């Protein structure tokens, strides 16, 4: 068993129409999303709604058909995309997950300040799991 502390960081929702989703989720959750600069690496739009006492909700939408999120939309449609867990050491987490026999996807030590990796939904009963060390604030 790892001594790494794991905590829920955020949930990501994949949407086709970014602006419509911002309005709808903002109204439903009674808040305003912080919209970030487009992610050039993943060719997507993204925004987060910080919620008091709970992890944030993240909306993500492809900017073009070249985005990996566009493929996700074609295969699975809109909806819950990933569940993200904060860890203290992404390298140690990669080693721990690999020792469990699971394949690591999308490992990065610096994706816009984030350190992150993904475990494919085929290996986690249908849920794309994202493990991350968020940027220092």
Chimera marker file (.cmm) of the C-alpha trace (Angstrom):
<marker_set name="trace">
<marker id="1" x="0.000" y="0.000" z="0.000" r="1" g="1" b="0" radius="0.5"/>
<marker id="2" x="1.313" y="3.449" z="-0.937" r="1" g="1" b="0" radius="0.5"/>
<marker id="3" x="1.827" y="6.110" z="1.669" r="1" g="1" b="0" radius="0.5"/>
<marker id="4" x="0.897" y="8.714" z="-0.960" r="1" g="1" b="0" radius="0.5"/>
<marker id="5" x="-2.130" y="10.756" z="0.010" r="1" g="1" b="0" radius="0.5"/>
<marker id="6" x="-4.736" y="10.739" z="-2.759" r="1" g="1" b="0" radius="0.5"/>
<marker id="7" x="-7.586" y="13.268" z="-2.798" r="1" g="1" b="0" radius="0.5"/>
<marker id="8" x="-10.345" y="14.034" z="-5.281" r="1" g="1" b="0" radius="0.5"/>
<marker id="9" x="-9.219" y="17.103" z="-7.248" r="1" g="1" b="0" radius="0.5"/>
<marker id="10" x="-11.976" y="17.693" z="-9.825" r="1" g="1" b="0" radius="0.5"/>
<marker id="11" x="-14.390" y="16.064" z="-12.242" r="1" g="1" b="0" radius="0.5"/>
<marker id="12" x="-14.161" y="16.761" z="-15.956" r="1" g="1" b="0" radius="0.5"/>
<marker id="13" x="-17.174" y="16.943" z="-18.249" r="1" g="1" b="0" radius="0.5"/>
<marker id="14" x="-16.731" y="16.721" z="-22.016" r="1" g="1" b="0" radius="0.5"/>
<marker id="15" x="-19.012" y="18.993" z="-24.036" r="1" g="1" b="0" radius="0.5"/>
<marker id="16" x="-19.495" y="19.714" z="-27.722" r="1" g="1" b="0" radius="0.5"/>
<marker id="17" x="-20.651" y="23.356" z="-27.427" r="1" g="1" b="0" radius="0.5"/>
<marker id="18" x="-18.349" y="25.089" z="-24.957" r="1" g="1" b="0" radius="0.5"/>
<marker id="19" x="-20.239" y="28.392" z="-24.694" r="1" g="1" b="0" radius="0.5"/>
<marker id="20" x="-23.639" y="26.721" z="-24.273" r="1" g="1" b="0" radius="0.5"/>
<marker id="21" x="-22.235" y="24.414" z="-21.587" r="1" g="1" b="0" radius="0.5"/>
<marker id="22" x="-20.708" y="27.347" z="-19.692" r="1" g="1" b="0" radius="0.5"/>
<marker id="23" x="-24.111" y="29.006" z="-19.537" r="1" g="1" b="0" radius="0.5"/>
<marker id="24" x="-26.071" y="25.907" z="-18.661" r="1" g="1" b="0" radius="0.5"/>
<marker id="25" x="-23.692" y="24.554" z="-15.997" r="1" g="1" b="0" radius="0.5"/>
<marker id="26" x="-23.176" y="28.034" z="-14.570" r="1" g="1" b="0" radius="0.5"/>
<marker id="27" x="-26.937" y="28.410" z="-14.141" r="1" g="1" b="0" radius="0.5"/>
<marker id="28" x="-27.408" y="24.875" z="-12.798" r="1" g="1" b="0" radius="0.5"/>
<marker id="29" x="-24.563" y="25.147" z="-10.295" r="1" g="1" b="0" radius="0.5"/>
<marker id="30" x="-25.119" y="28.838" z="-9.454" r="1" g="1" b="0" radius="0.5"/>
<marker id="31" x="-21.627" y="29.939" z="-10.306" r="1" g="1" b="0" radius="0.5"/>
<marker id="32" x="-19.303" y="31.463" z="-12.843" r="1" g="1" b="0" radius="0.5"/>
<marker id="33" x="-16.682" y="29.394" z="-14.611" r="1" g="1" b="0" radius="0.5"/>
<marker id="34" x="-13.130" y="30.667" z="-14.857" r="1" g="1" b="0" radius="0.5"/>
<marker id="35" x="-12.323" y="30.299" z="-18.551" r="1" g="1" b="0" radius="0.5"/>
<marker id="36" x="-8.666" y="29.628" z="-19.291" r="1" g="1" b="0" radius="0.5"/>
<marker id="37" x="-6.621" y="30.206" z="-22.414" r="1" g="1" b="0" radius="0.5"/>
<marker id="38" x="-7.159" y="27.425" z="-24.943" r="1" g="1" b="0" radius="0.5"/>
<marker id="39" x="-4.907" y="24.435" z="-24.386" r="1" g="1" b="0" radius="0.5"/>
<marker id="40" x="-2.779" y="24.377" z="-27.543" r="1" g="1" b="0" radius="0.5"/>
<marker id="41" x="-1.282" y="20.952" z="-26.808" r="1" g="1" b="0" radius="0.5"/>
<marker id="42" x="-4.658" y="19.207" z="-26.566" r="1" g="1" b="0" radius="0.5"/>
<marker id="43" x="-6.405" y="21.666" z="-28.919" r="1" g="1" b="0" radius="0.5"/>
<marker id="44" x="-9.258" y="22.294" z="-26.499" r="1" g="1" b="0" radius="0.5"/>
<marker id="45" x="-11.159" y="24.914" z="-24.548" r="1" g="1" b="0" radius="0.5"/>
<marker id="46" x="-11.472" y="24.444" z="-20.803" r="1" g="1" b="0" radius="0.5"/>
<marker id="47" x="-12.928" y="26.159" z="-17.769" r="1" g="1" b="0" radius="0.5"/>
<marker id="48" x="-13.362" y="25.425" z="-14.067" r="1" g="1" b="0" radius="0.5"/>
<marker id="49" x="-16.037" y="26.259" z="-11.555" r="1" g="1" b="0" radius="0.5"/>
<marker id="50" x="-14.700" y="26.353" z="-8.010" r="1" g="1" b="0" radius="0.5"/>
<marker id="51" x="-17.331" y="25.167" z="-5.580" r="1" g="1" b="0" radius="0.5"/>
<marker id="52" x="-17.232" y="25.836" z="-1.857" r="1" g="1" b="0" radius="0.5"/>
<marker id="53" x="-16.595" y="22.652" z="0.087" r="1" g="1" b="0" radius="0.5"/>
<marker id="54" x="-16.377" y="20.378" z="-2.967" r="1" g="1" b="0" radius="0.5"/>
<marker id="55" x="-13.903" y="19.772" z="-5.781" r="1" g="1" b="0" radius="0.5"/>
<marker id="56" x="-14.295" y="21.939" z="-8.887" r="1" g="1" b="0" radius="0.5"/>
<marker id="57" x="-16.195" y="21.006" z="-12.021" r="1" g="1" b="0" radius="0.5"/>
<marker id="58" x="-14.182" y="21.276" z="-15.219" r="1" g="1" b="0" radius="0.5"/>
<marker id="59" x="-15.674" y="21.660" z="-18.684" r="1" g="1" b="0" radius="0.5"/>
<marker id="60" x="-13.592" y="20.676" z="-21.695" r="1" g="1" b="0" radius="0.5"/>
<marker id="61" x="-14.421" y="20.905" z="-25.400" r="1" g="1" b="0" radius="0.5"/>
<marker id="62" x="-12.382" y="20.221" z="-28.535" r="1" g="1" b="0" radius="0.5"/>
<marker id="63" x="-11.421" y="23.221" z="-30.646" r="1" g="1" b="0" radius="0.5"/>
<marker id="64" x="-11.066" y="21.156" z="-33.833" r="1" g="1" b="0" radius="0.5"/>
<marker id="65" x="-11.301" y="17.609" z="-35.160" r="1" g="1" b="0" radius="0.5"/>
<marker id="66" x="-7.561" y="17.200" z="-34.426" r="1" g="1" b="0" radius="0.5"/>
<marker id="67" x="-8.150" y="17.363" z="-30.668" r="1" g="1" b="0" radius="0.5"/>
<marker id="68" x="-8.098" y="14.034" z="-28.822" r="1" g="1" b="0" radius="0.5"/>
<marker id="69" x="-11.312" y="15.247" z="-27.180" r="1" g="1" b="0" radius="0.5"/>
<marker id="70" x="-12.986" y="15.275" z="-30.614" r="1" g="1" b="0" radius="0.5"/>
<marker id="71" x="-12.313" y="11.541" z="-30.876" r="1" g="1" b="0" radius="0.5"/>
<marker id="72" x="-13.739" y="11.059" z="-27.361" r="1" g="1" b="0" radius="0.5"/>
<marker id="73" x="-16.900" y="12.916" z="-28.425" r="1" g="1" b="0" radius="0.5"/>
<marker id="74" x="-17.270" y="10.715" z="-31.506" r="1" g="1" b="0" radius="0.5"/>
<marker id="75" x="-16.786" y="7.493" z="-29.522" r="1" g="1" b="0" radius="0.5"/>
<marker id="76" x="-18.619" y="8.240" z="-26.269" r="1" g="1" b="0" radius="0.5"/>
<marker id="77" x="-20.524" y="11.499" z="-26.709" r="1" g="1" b="0" radius="0.5"/>
<marker id="78" x="-20.879" y="14.266" z="-24.162" r="1" g="1" b="0" radius="0.5"/>
<marker id="79" x="-20.800" y="13.615" z="-20.441" r="1" g="1" b="0" radius="0.5"/>
<marker id="80" x="-18.480" y="12.713" z="-17.624" r="1" g="1" b="0" radius="0.5"/>
<marker id="81" x="-14.986" y="12.543" z="-19.091" r="1" g="1" b="0" radius="0.5"/>
<marker id="82" x="-12.591" y="12.012" z="-16.198" r="1" g="1" b="0" radius="0.5"/>
<marker id="83" x="-12.279" y="11.878" z="-12.452" r="1" g="1" b="0" radius="0.5"/>
<marker id="84" x="-9.127" y="13.575" z="-11.238" r="1" g="1" b="0" radius="0.5"/>
<marker id="85" x="-7.168" y="12.731" z="-8.103" r="1" g="1" b="0" radius="0.5"/>
<marker id="86" x="-4.448" y="14.918" z="-6.580" r="1" g="1" b="0" radius="0.5"/>
<marker id="87" x="-1.265" y="13.165" z="-5.476" r="1" g="1" b="0" radius="0.5"/>
<marker id="88" x="1.930" y="14.384" z="-3.837" r="1" g="1" b="0" radius="0.5"/>
<marker id="89" x="4.451" y="12.809" z="-6.231" r="1" g="1" b="0" radius="0.5"/>
<marker id="90" x="3.448" y="11.989" z="-9.810" r="1" g="1" b="0" radius="0.5"/>
<marker id="91" x="6.567" y="9.897" z="-10.480" r="1" g="1" b="0" radius="0.5"/>
<marker id="92" x="5.953" y="7.734" z="-7.409" r="1" g="1" b="0" radius="0.5"/>
<marker id="93" x="2.309" y="7.425" z="-8.450" r="1" g="1" b="0" radius="0.5"/>
<marker id="94" x="3.335" y="6.294" z="-11.942" r="1" g="1" b="0" radius="0.5"/>
<marker id="95" x="5.526" y="3.591" z="-10.384" r="1" g="1" b="0" radius="0.5"/>
<marker id="96" x="2.754" y="2.518" z="-7.995" r="1" g="1" b="0" radius="0.5"/>
<marker id="97" x="0.159" y="2.262" z="-10.776" r="1" g="1" b="0" radius="0.5"/>
<marker id="98" x="2.568" y="0.414" z="-13.084" r="1" g="1" b="0" radius="0.5"/>
<marker id="99" x="3.280" y="-2.057" z="-10.250" r="1" g="1" b="0" radius="0.5"/>
<marker id="100" x="-0.458" y="-2.779" z="-10.193" r="1" g="1" b="0" radius="0.5"/>
<marker id="101" x="-0.136" y="-3.892" z="-13.815" r="1" g="1" b="0" radius="0.5"/>
<marker id="102" x="-2.025" y="-0.917" z="-15.257" r="1" g="1" b="0" radius="0.5"/>
<marker id="103" x="-0.955" y="1.018" z="-18.348" r="1" g="1" b="0" radius="0.5"/>
<marker id="104" x="-0.166" y="4.689" z="-17.931" r="1" g="1" b="0" radius="0.5"/>
<marker id="105" x="-1.510" y="7.049" z="-20.589" r="1" g="1" b="0" radius="0.5"/>
<marker id="106" x="-0.551" y="10.652" z="-21.225" r="1" g="1" b="0" radius="0.5"/>
<marker id="107" x="2.208" y="11.016" z="-18.621" r="1" g="1" b="0" radius="0.5"/>
<marker id="108" x="3.573" y="14.574" z="-18.396" r="1" g="1" b="0" radius="0.5"/>
<marker id="109" x="5.789" y="16.375" z="-15.925" r="1" g="1" b="0" radius="0.5"/>
<marker id="110" x="4.699" y="19.765" z="-17.284" r="1" g="1" b="0" radius="0.5"/>
<marker id="111" x="1.415" y="20.234" z="-19.106" r="1" g="1" b="0" radius="0.5"/>
<marker id="112" x="0.722" y="23.900" z="-18.491" r="1" g="1" b="0" radius="0.5"/>
<marker id="113" x="2.189" y="23.574" z="-15.000" r="1" g="1" b="0" radius="0.5"/>
<marker id="114" x="0.328" y="20.339" z="-14.232" r="1" g="1" b="0" radius="0.5"/>
<marker id="115" x="2.070" y="17.029" z="-13.646" r="1" g="1" b="0" radius="0.5"/>
<marker id="116" x="-0.313" y="14.298" z="-14.711" r="1" g="1" b="0" radius="0.5"/>
<marker id="117" x="-1.046" y="10.831" z="-15.950" r="1" g="1" b="0" radius="0.5"/>
<marker id="118" x="-4.118" y="8.907" z="-17.001" r="1" g="1" b="0" radius="0.5"/>
<marker id="119" x="-5.266" y="5.311" z="-16.583" r="1" g="1" b="0" radius="0.5"/>
<marker id="120" x="-7.413" y="4.062" z="-19.474" r="1" g="1" b="0" radius="0.5"/>
<marker id="121" x="-11.108" y="3.386" z="-18.755" r="1" g="1" b="0" radius="0.5"/>
<marker id="122" x="-10.786" y="-0.204" z="-20.022" r="1" g="1" b="0" radius="0.5"/>
<marker id="123" x="-8.624" y="-0.875" z="-16.971" r="1" g="1" b="0" radius="0.5"/>
<marker id="124" x="-10.750" y="0.985" z="-14.437" r="1" g="1" b="0" radius="0.5"/>
<marker id="125" x="-14.268" y="-0.307" z="-15.052" r="1" g="1" b="0" radius="0.5"/>
<marker id="126" x="-15.198" y="2.446" z="-17.499" r="1" g="1" b="0" radius="0.5"/>
<marker id="127" x="-13.834" y="5.525" z="-15.706" r="1" g="1" b="0" radius="0.5"/>
<marker id="128" x="-10.927" y="7.538" z="-17.123" r="1" g="1" b="0" radius="0.5"/>
<marker id="129" x="-8.802" y="8.266" z="-14.055" r="1" g="1" b="0" radius="0.5"/>
<marker id="130" x="-6.535" y="11.299" z="-13.993" r="1" g="1" b="0" radius="0.5"/>
<marker id="131" x="-3.804" y="11.572" z="-11.361" r="1" g="1" b="0" radius="0.5"/>
<marker id="132" x="-2.218" y="14.988" z="-10.990" r="1" g="1" b="0" radius="0.5"/>
<marker id="133" x="-0.057" y="17.431" z="-9.142" r="1" g="1" b="0" radius="0.5"/>
<marker id="134" x="-1.710" y="20.817" z="-9.844" r="1" g="1" b="0" radius="0.5"/>
<marker id="135" x="0.416" y="23.917" z="-10.490" r="1" g="1" b="0" radius="0.5"/>
<marker id="136" x="1.718" y="25.629" z="-7.393" r="1" g="1" b="0" radius="0.5"/>
<marker id="137" x="-0.329" y="28.751" z="-6.634" r="1" g="1" b="0" radius="0.5"/>
<link id1="1" id2="2" r="1" g="1" b="0" radius="0.2"/>
<link id1="2" id2="3" r="1" g="1" b="0" radius="0.2"/>
<link id1="3" id2="4" r="1" g="1" b="0" radius="0.2"/>
<link id1="4" id2="5" r="1" g="1" b="0" radius="0.2"/>
<link id1="5" id2="6" r="1" g="1" b="0" radius="0.2"/>
<link id1="6" id2="7" r="1" g="1" b="0" radius="0.2"/>
<link id1="7" id2="8" r="1" g="1" b="0" radius="0.2"/>
<link id1="8" id2="9" r="1" g="1" b="0" radius="0.2"/>
<link id1="9" id2="10" r="1" g="1" b="0" radius="0.2"/>
<link id1="10" id2="11" r="1" g="1" b="0" radius="0.2"/>
<link id1="11" id2="12" r="1" g="1" b="0" radius="0.2"/>
<link id1="12" id2="13" r="1" g="1" b="0" radius="0.2"/>
<link id1="13" id2="14" r="1" g="1" b="0" radius="0.2"/>
<link id1="14" id2="15" r="1" g="1" b="0" radius="0.2"/>
<link id1="15" id2="16" r="1" g="1" b="0" radius="0.2"/>
<link id1="16" id2="17" r="1" g="1" b="0" radius="0.2"/>
<link id1="17" id2="18" r="1" g="1" b="0" radius="0.2"/>
<link id1="18" id2="19" r="1" g="1" b="0" radius="0.2"/>
<link id1="19" id2="20" r="1" g="1" b="0" radius="0.2"/>
<link id1="20" id2="21" r="1" g="1" b="0" radius="0.2"/>
<link id1="21" id2="22" r="1" g="1" b="0" radius="0.2"/>
<link id1="22" id2="23" r="1" g="1" b="0" radius="0.2"/>
<link id1="23" id2="24" r="1" g="1" b="0" radius="0.2"/>
<link id1="24" id2="25" r="1" g="1" b="0" radius="0.2"/>
<link id1="25" id2="26" r="1" g="1" b="0" radius="0.2"/>
<link id1="26" id2="27" r="1" g="1" b="0" radius="0.2"/>
<link id1="27" id2="28" r="1" g="1" b="0" radius="0.2"/>
<link id1="28" id2="29" r="1" g="1" b="0" radius="0.2"/>
<link id1="29" id2="30" r="1" g="1" b="0" radius="0.2"/>
<link id1="30" id2="31" r="1" g="1" b="0" radius="0.2"/>
<link id1="31" id2="32" r="1" g="1" b="0" radius="0.2"/>
<link id1="32" id2="33" r="1" g="1" b="0" radius="0.2"/>
<link id1="33" id2="34" r="1" g="1" b="0" radius="0.2"/>
<link id1="34" id2="35" r="1" g="1" b="0" radius="0.2"/>
<link id1="35" id2="36" r="1" g="1" b="0" radius="0.2"/>
<link id1="36" id2="37" r="1" g="1" b="0" radius="0.2"/>
<link id1="37" id2="38" r="1" g="1" b="0" radius="0.2"/>
<link id1="38" id2="39" r="1" g="1" b="0" radius="0.2"/>
<link id1="39" id2="40" r="1" g="1" b="0" radius="0.2"/>
<link id1="40" id2="41" r="1" g="1" b="0" radius="0.2"/>
<link id1="41" id2="42" r="1" g="1" b="0" radius="0.2"/>
<link id1="42" id2="43" r="1" g="1" b="0" radius="0.2"/>
<link id1="43" id2="44" r="1" g="1" b="0" radius="0.2"/>
<link id1="44" id2="45" r="1" g="1" b="0" radius="0.2"/>
<link id1="45" id2="46" r="1" g="1" b="0" radius="0.2"/>
<link id1="46" id2="47" r="1" g="1" b="0" radius="0.2"/>
<link id1="47" id2="48" r="1" g="1" b="0" radius="0.2"/>
<link id1="48" id2="49" r="1" g="1" b="0" radius="0.2"/>
<link id1="49" id2="50" r="1" g="1" b="0" radius="0.2"/>
<link id1="50" id2="51" r="1" g="1" b="0" radius="0.2"/>
<link id1="51" id2="52" r="1" g="1" b="0" radius="0.2"/>
<link id1="52" id2="53" r="1" g="1" b="0" radius="0.2"/>
<link id1="53" id2="54" r="1" g="1" b="0" radius="0.2"/>
<link id1="54" id2="55" r="1" g="1" b="0" radius="0.2"/>
<link id1="55" id2="56" r="1" g="1" b="0" radius="0.2"/>
<link id1="56" id2="57" r="1" g="1" b="0" radius="0.2"/>
<link id1="57" id2="58" r="1" g="1" b="0" radius="0.2"/>
<link id1="58" id2="59" r="1" g="1" b="0" radius="0.2"/>
<link id1="59" id2="60" r="1" g="1" b="0" radius="0.2"/>
<link id1="60" id2="61" r="1" g="1" b="0" radius="0.2"/>
<link id1="61" id2="62" r="1" g="1" b="0" radius="0.2"/>
<link id1="62" id2="63" r="1" g="1" b="0" radius="0.2"/>
<link id1="63" id2="64" r="1" g="1" b="0" radius="0.2"/>
<link id1="64" id2="65" r="1" g="1" b="0" radius="0.2"/>
<link id1="65" id2="66" r="1" g="1" b="0" radius="0.2"/>
<link id1="66" id2="67" r="1" g="1" b="0" radius="0.2"/>
<link id1="67" id2="68" r="1" g="1" b="0" radius="0.2"/>
<link id1="68" id2="69" r="1" g="1" b="0" radius="0.2"/>
<link id1="69" id2="70" r="1" g="1" b="0" radius="0.2"/>
<link id1="70" id2="71" r="1" g="1" b="0" radius="0.2"/>
<link id1="71" id2="72" r="1" g="1" b="0" radius="0.2"/>
<link id1="72" id2="73" r="1" g="1" b="0" radius="0.2"/>
<link id1="73" id2="74" r="1" g="1" b="0" radius="0.2"/>
<link id1="74" id2="75" r="1" g="1" b="0" radius="0.2"/>
<link id1="75" id2="76" r="1" g="1" b="0" radius="0.2"/>
<link id1="76" id2="77" r="1" g="1" b="0" radius="0.2"/>
<link id1="77" id2="78" r="1" g="1" b="0" radius="0.2"/>
<link id1="78" id2="79" r="1" g="1" b="0" radius="0.2"/>
<link id1="79" id2="80" r="1" g="1" b="0" radius="0.2"/>
<link id1="80" id2="81" r="1" g="1" b="0" radius="0.2"/>
<link id1="81" id2="82" r="1" g="1" b="0" radius="0.2"/>
<link id1="82" id2="83" r="1" g="1" b="0" radius="0.2"/>
<link id1="83" id2="84" r="1" g="1" b="0" radius="0.2"/>
<link id1="84" id2="85" r="1" g="1" b="0" radius="0.2"/>
<link id1="85" id2="86" r="1" g="1" b="0" radius="0.2"/>
<link id1="86" id2="87" r="1" g="1" b="0" radius="0.2"/>
<link id1="87" id2="88" r="1" g="1" b="0" radius="0.2"/>
<link id1="88" id2="89" r="1" g="1" b="0" radius="0.2"/>
<link id1="89" id2="90" r="1" g="1" b="0" radius="0.2"/>
<link id1="90" id2="91" r="1" g="1" b="0" radius="0.2"/>
<link id1="91" id2="92" r="1" g="1" b="0" radius="0.2"/>
<link id1="92" id2="93" r="1" g="1" b="0" radius="0.2"/>
<link id1="93" id2="94" r="1" g="1" b="0" radius="0.2"/>
<link id1="94" id2="95" r="1" g="1" b="0" radius="0.2"/>
<link id1="95" id2="96" r="1" g="1" b="0" radius="0.2"/>
<link id1="96" id2="97" r="1" g="1" b="0" radius="0.2"/>
<link id1="97" id2="98" r="1" g="1" b="0" radius="0.2"/>
<link id1="98" id2="99" r="1" g="1" b="0" radius="0.2"/>
<link id1="99" id2="100" r="1" g="1" b="0" radius="0.2"/>
<link id1="100" id2="101" r="1" g="1" b="0" radius="0.2"/>
<link id1="101" id2="102" r="1" g="1" b="0" radius="0.2"/>
<link id1="102" id2="103" r="1" g="1" b="0" radius="0.2"/>
<link id1="103" id2="104" r="1" g="1" b="0" radius="0.2"/>
<link id1="104" id2="105" r="1" g="1" b="0" radius="0.2"/>
<link id1="105" id2="106" r="1" g="1" b="0" radius="0.2"/>
<link id1="106" id2="107" r="1" g="1" b="0" radius="0.2"/>
<link id1="107" id2="108" r="1" g="1" b="0" radius="0.2"/>
<link id1="108" id2="109" r="1" g="1" b="0" radius="0.2"/>
<link id1="109" id2="110" r="1" g="1" b="0" radius="0.2"/>
<link id1="110" id2="111" r="1" g="1" b="0" radius="0.2"/>
<link id1="111" id2="112" r="1" g="1" b="0" radius="0.2"/>
<link id1="112" id2="113" r="1" g="1" b="0" radius="0.2"/>
<link id1="113" id2="114" r="1" g="1" b="0" radius="0.2"/>
<link id1="114" id2="115" r="1" g="1" b="0" radius="0.2"/>
<link id1="115" id2="116" r="1" g="1" b="0" radius="0.2"/>
<link id1="116" id2="117" r="1" g="1" b="0" radius="0.2"/>
<link id1="117" id2="118" r="1" g="1" b="0" radius="0.2"/>
<link id1="118" id2="119" r="1" g="1" b="0" radius="0.2"/>
<link id1="119" id2="120" r="1" g="1" b="0" radius="0.2"/>
<link id1="120" id2="121" r="1" g="1" b="0" radius="0.2"/>
<link id1="121" id2="122" r="1" g="1" b="0" radius="0.2"/>
<link id1="122" id2="123" r="1" g="1" b="0" radius="0.2"/>
<link id1="123" id2="124" r="1" g="1" b="0" radius="0.2"/>
<link id1="124" id2="125" r="1" g="1" b="0" radius="0.2"/>
<link id1="125" id2="126" r="1" g="1" b="0" radius="0.2"/>
<link id1="126" id2="127" r="1" g="1" b="0" radius="0.2"/>
<link id1="127" id2="128" r="1" g="1" b="0" radius="0.2"/>
<link id1="128" id2="129" r="1" g="1" b="0" radius="0.2"/>
<link id1="129" id2="130" r="1" g="1" b="0" radius="0.2"/>
<link id1="130" id2="131" r="1" g="1" b="0" radius="0.2"/>
<link id1="131" id2="132" r="1" g="1" b="0" radius="0.2"/>
<link id1="132" id2="133" r="1" g="1" b="0" radius="0.2"/>
<link id1="133" id2="134" r="1" g="1" b="0" radius="0.2"/>
<link id1="134" id2="135" r="1" g="1" b="0" radius="0.2"/>
<link id1="135" id2="136" r="1" g="1" b="0" radius="0.2"/>
<link id1="136" id2="137" r="1" g="1" b="0" radius="0.2"/>
</marker_set>
